[in-house]
Amino acid sequence: MAGSQETFNKKDKEKKRLKKRRDKEQKQAERKANSQGGGLENMIAYVDEYGQITDTPPNPANRKKIDPASIELGVPKRDMVETPSVRTGRVDFFDSSKGFGFIKELETQERFFVHVNGLIEEIKESDTVTFEIERGLKGMNAVRVKKV
């Protein structure tokens, strides 16, 4: 004769599942019974002019008029600063076998990358040079470099 297909584990799991469902329904009923209700009005909070949270709406007489056109979104435009197109500097490092180096500007002490393709004349370390700068992939590069 064939026995029941249900095992002890199946019965135990089913009991646990039903108990979990009953507990969940009971908690939900408790939350409903303890809620204040009243809808949206009980949930709204207001912020006064001092930044404090209150349950009373602000006084419309205290409002300030703001011109929407005066609000500036984003980063303000910078004034164009006159930068000399031709700069002078000293070759800080240059590796002629690899074809690149760095030039340190005399005024601002900024270092700019220089590639052999940007040279007009051959240069070596500690030469004083004039150059222009252009934006490259990784920053500003010195181009049209020639000795002074």
Contacts in CASP RR format, 6 or more apart in sequence:
PFRMAT RR
TARGET T0000
AUTHOR 0000-0000-0000
METHOD contacts of the structure
MODEL  1
MAGSQETFNKKDKEKKRLKKRRDKEQKQAERKANSQGGGLENMIAYVDEY
GQITDTPPNPANRKKIDPASIELGVPKRDMVETPSVRTGRVDFFDSSKGF
GFIKELETQERFFVHVNGLIEEIKESDTVTFEIERGLKGMNAVRVKKV
36 42 0 8 1.000
44 55 0 8 1.000
45 53 0 8 1.000
45 54 0 8 1.000
45 55 0 8 1.000
46 53 0 8 1.000
46 54 0 8 1.000
46 55 0 8 1.000
46 56 0 8 1.000
46 57 0 8 1.000
46 58 0 8 1.000
47 53 0 8 1.000
47 54 0 8 1.000
47 58 0 8 1.000
48 54 0 8 1.000
48 58 0 8 1.000
49 58 0 8 1.000
49 62 0 8 1.000
85 132 0 8 1.000
86 130 0 8 1.000
86 131 0 8 1.000
86 132 0 8 1.000
87 105 0 8 1.000
87 107 0 8 1.000
87 130 0 8 1.000
87 131 0 8 1.000
87 132 0 8 1.000
87 133 0 8 1.000
88 105 0 8 1.000
88 106 0 8 1.000
88 107 0 8 1.000
88 128 0 8 1.000
88 129 0 8 1.000
88 130 0 8 1.000
88 131 0 8 1.000
88 148 0 8 1.000
89 103 0 8 1.000
89 104 0 8 1.000
89 105 0 8 1.000
89 106 0 8 1.000
89 128 0 8 1.000
89 129 0 8 1.000
89 130 0 8 1.000
89 131 0 8 1.000
90 103 0 8 1.000
90 104 0 8 1.000
90 106 0 8 1.000
90 126 0 8 1.000
90 127 0 8 1.000
90 128 0 8 1.000
90 129 0 8 1.000
91 101 0 8 1.000
91 102 0 8 1.000
91 103 0 8 1.000
91 114 0 8 1.000
91 123 0 8 1.000
91 124 0 8 1.000
91 125 0 8 1.000
91 126 0 8 1.000
91 127 0 8 1.000
91 129 0 8 1.000
92 101 0 8 1.000
92 102 0 8 1.000
92 103 0 8 1.000
92 104 0 8 1.000
92 111 0 8 1.000
92 125 0 8 1.000
93 101 0 8 1.000
93 102 0 8 1.000
93 125 0 8 1.000
94 100 0 8 1.000
94 101 0 8 1.000
94 102 0 8 1.000
94 114 0 8 1.000
94 123 0 8 1.000
94 124 0 8 1.000
94 125 0 8 1.000
95 101 0 8 1.000
96 116 0 8 1.000
96 122 0 8 1.000
96 124 0 8 1.000
99 115 0 8 1.000
99 116 0 8 1.000
100 113 0 8 1.000
100 114 0 8 1.000
100 115 0 8 1.000
100 116 0 8 1.000
101 113 0 8 1.000
101 114 0 8 1.000
101 115 0 8 1.000
102 111 0 8 1.000
102 112 0 8 1.000
102 113 0 8 1.000
102 114 0 8 1.000
103 111 0 8 1.000
103 112 0 8 1.000
103 114 0 8 1.000
103 129 0 8 1.000
103 131 0 8 1.000
103 142 0 8 1.000
103 145 0 8 1.000
104 110 0 8 1.000
104 111 0 8 1.000
104 112 0 8 1.000
105 111 0 8 1.000
105 112 0 8 1.000
110 140 0 8 1.000
112 131 0 8 1.000
112 133 0 8 1.000
112 140 0 8 1.000
112 141 0 8 1.000
112 142 0 8 1.000
113 138 0 8 1.000
113 139 0 8 1.000
113 140 0 8 1.000
113 141 0 8 1.000
113 142 0 8 1.000
114 131 0 8 1.000
114 141 0 8 1.000
114 142 0 8 1.000
114 143 0 8 1.000
114 145 0 8 1.000
115 141 0 8 1.000
118 141 0 8 1.000
118 142 0 8 1.000
118 143 0 8 1.000
118 144 0 8 1.000
118 145 0 8 1.000
119 145 0 8 1.000
119 146 0 8 1.000
120 144 0 8 1.000
120 145 0 8 1.000
120 146 0 8 1.000
121 145 0 8 1.000
121 146 0 8 1.000
121 147 0 8 1.000
123 129 0 8 1.000
123 145 0 8 1.000
123 147 0 8 1.000
127 147 0 8 1.000
128 147 0 8 1.000
128 148 0 8 1.000
129 145 0 8 1.000
129 146 0 8 1.000
129 147 0 8 1.000
129 148 0 8 1.000
130 145 0 8 1.000
130 146 0 8 1.000
130 148 0 8 1.000
131 142 0 8 1.000
131 143 0 8 1.000
131 144 0 8 1.000
131 145 0 8 1.000
131 146 0 8 1.000
132 142 0 8 1.000
132 143 0 8 1.000
132 144 0 8 1.000
133 140 0 8 1.000
133 141 0 8 1.000
133 142 0 8 1.000
133 143 0 8 1.000
134 140 0 8 1.000
134 141 0 8 1.000
134 143 0 8 1.000
135 141 0 8 1.000
END
